[in-house]
Amino acid sequence: MKVTILNQQGKEQGSVLLPKEIFGLKINHALIHQVVVLQRANRRKSIAHAKDRSEVRGGGKKPWRQKGTGRARHGSIRSPLWRGGGVTFGPRKEKIFKRIIPKKIKRSALFMALSGKFKNKSLIILDELNIDKSQKEEKGKTKSGLTKSFDLILRNLPSKNQSTLLVLPEYDKKIILAARNLPKIETIQAKDLNALDILSFKFLLMPKDAIKVIKETFLKKEIV
């Protein structure tokens, strides 16, 4: 399995072999869907929270005496029966949505997502990614700054103006800072790859060194 390598100017610089165990799997859409749903549930945060009668301020005094008034008996104005009182069976922030994903299934979904990007020609491999030097525009003007330099690199690639996930072989502060202000692009380390993030973007962009990290991290021998 060969894929063309591009340089930062968008020109071909040879090819590289991809491991079939990662980029050549048959896609099981049901399995991928199951993993994506579980991953989204694990990232869900419980924000909605309604106060019950014990959390609402006030209501310490009995509104009126128990008998003799001709009105219904009440013990607190913060009862759910009262306006401004607590909420019965409302959403609570203590609810846990997290679910356990088996490692083998999670890893299989990751490999299938990578295989899908390769089959759909949405995988872009760079020989290197270096934004230390300023890039020149067609008109001869020079832009300074990491973000502007990185933006000029993206313009030369097939993923121009498309949502792109940049996979870094290791933590690179300069590239992360350069990419965070650009629309439709996010960065992730190769060791943290997952099916949900891959499927959230149309293109997958990575230096060739990231392939080795993916192979060493996720392609492990099974113990019998």
C-alpha angles and dihedrals in degrees: 000000000000129000128186119252119220130199125223090273092058096252124133117261102180128280141282133213118244122208110252091214089067109026101028105058127127109251119244105195094189092056093047091049091051093051094045092052091050093047092051090050091051091053093048116113123208103234104147110088129166120195119238124213092276093057100045114099119248130007097116095131125068107250094226139343120291099245140023102040098091090233130109116276117258133175102192139013088223093069114124087248091067130077107256092020130123125296122246116223093352125156114290128203091219092075114116119214097176118124132186118248117199111241095232093052092045091050093046090053090051092052091047091051090052090047090052092054090051094048092047091049090241094125116100120189121195125200088222141340115224123158099167092104122063117251124228125229126225092258092056097255119134124221120206127207134063096261094051092046092050091047090056090053091053091052090064095054131083089246091068112149090357130113107271135184112209113209113204121200088218141356110297114178095191094055093044091052091045094052102041095077094048119093122241095016132100133175130225135170117248092239090058098051117138138171096251096056093044094052092046091070132054097220132039114209122188141154113245090250089067091067091065092050092051091050094048093045104044107017100078128157115255117241111231 
